Structures are given as structure tokens and as C-alpha cells.
Amino acid sequence: CFGWRRRSAEEPVWVGVLGARVLELRQTDTDTEFRCIGSLAQHISQNPKRTCAGADVETVLRTELNDYFQLERPLAPLYTRWAATDERMSRITTALPGMRVLRQEPTECLFSFICSSNNNIGRIVGMLSALRRRY
């Protein structure tokens, strides 16, 4: 979650990293649009395991986004289970409908966890951004 930033307060556009690509996600009233910033075709040709047999670039990216956001998993059972075990999560799921647990790459998740220890959100975002730029 620390890898996604809203482009501006006026636009419902989020910019973030998924694998080796930078993406833009735009939320509308009825849908979510996405586009890759950079050369998705080059990334796929260099990483054949990340493709679906015979699939085009849009299909591959859609598949990866569905997996990353776990869109096939229904939210209601998760919210019910979380709310039953934690009063604060009950309030959060009501206030933030659509909240999801991301399926981050293990390395990204580990670095996010390490950076979060005894830090505030601004500092965590800064440290992770510096790591992304460097590596």
C-alpha cells in the first residue's frame, strides 16, 4: 500500500508499482481503468513466465491486477471475520468499503514491514521510494 500514491487531490488517479512496471489506476463511478506507464511489452518479453499462453498485453496486465488486488475473493466474508475478532476493523471496514489486502511480492512486503518499525507513514513512504529508485 505504501507504493501507491494519488496523483493529485483533484484526480481519482493512483500511480504505483506492480512487479517491474509503473501503473496508473483511475477510479470512475462504475469501473476502474488502468494503463501501464512504460514498455509493458518489453517487460513481458524479458519475463516469459509472467505471460499467459497466447494472451495479449492487456489480458496479462488484467490478470496480474486481479491477482494483486485479489479481486476474485469476495469481501463480505473477510469483513465479517475481521469485524468479529477486532472492533477497530469493524469500524474500518464500514468507513472504507472496498478495502483489500494486497498480494504484494514477498520482498516488497518484507521491506515494507522492516521500514515500518517505529516510523511514521511519511518516513516509511520515503524510505520505500528511495529503495524502489535505487533497485
Salt bridges, closest charged atoms under 4 A:
GLU11 OE2 - ARG7 NH1 3.67
GLU11 OE2 - ARG26 NH2 3.99
GLU24 OE2 - ARG7 NH2 1.76
GLU24 OE1 - ARG35 NE 2.60
GLU58 OE2 - ARG62 NH2 2.79
GLU64 OE1 - ARG21 NH2 1.94
GLU64 OE2 - ARG50 NE 3.31
ASP67 OD1 - ARG103 NE 3.01
GLU87 OE2 - ARG91 NH1 3.19
GLU105 OE2 - ARG50 NH1 3.81
GLU108 OE2 - ARG132 NH2 3.35
